[in-house]
Amino acid sequence: MIAPADRTPLSREFFDRPVLEVAPDLLPDGPIELRLTEVEAYDGPNDPGSHAYRGPTSRSSVMFGPPGHVYVYFAYGMSRQSA
């Protein structure tokens, strides 16, 4: 992990690689400071499991833009437990 004094934003070039190369670099031994516990990587329009598989929509359009953007979605929704 990068020491706090060495923090610099990741470049767009960092993300401009195949997802199967980028994803492992985002995990704890990679060059980011926050702690990710899970990363999923899909091969965009070539992957039936990807939200990009059927082409761009208003929700998925960020996946068709320039590298360096993150697509985040709720996989299970939000839940709240009462005491």
N, C-alpha and C positions, 0 to 999 in steps of 0.2 A: 504494500500500500504506500502511496506517496505521502511523505511527511508534510504536515500542515504548512511549513515554510515554502514548500515546492508546489503549492496548489496553483494550477493553471487550468482554465477551461479546456475541455477536450475539443479538438478541431473537427470541422466537418469532414476532413480527410480521414480522421480516425473511424468515423461511421461509414465512410464510402468504401465498404468492403462487404463481402458476403456475410450474411447474418450468422452463419456458423463459425466465422472467425471473430466477429464483434462480440457476440454473447459471452463467451468465456472470459474475454478481457474485461467485462463489466462486473464479474464476480469479485469477491473480497481480495483476491491477490492481484486484481487488475488495477488500472490507474485512476480509480475514483475513490472518494473519501466516505461517502455514505455506505451503509451496509445493506447490500441486497442479499436476500436469502434464496431467491429463485429468479431465473431468467428464462423466458420462453422465446424461441427463435423460429419463425416461419418463413418459408421461401416465397412470400408474397403471392403474386398471381399464379405461380406454379404449384402452390401447396393448397390442397382442398381444406386443410384445417385453418387456413388464414382468413381473416376478415377481408383481405384484399383479393381473394380468389375470384370473385365474380366481377371484378372491376371496381373503379372508384365510386364511392357514394359520399354523401355529405359527412357521414361519420368516419369513413376510412380514407378520405382524400389525402390526409397527411402522409400516408404510406406511399403515395405516388409523387410526392414532392421531393425537394432536395434532402440529402442525408443530414443527420444531426438533429432530427426531431423524434420525439417519443410518442408512440401510440399507447395510451393507457385506457383500460376499460375495467369495469367491475365484472369479475367472473362469476361471482355468487351473489351479488347485490349487497345491500347493507342490512344488518340485523342488529337488534338491540334487545338485551335481556333486562327484564324488570327484577328488582330486588325482592 
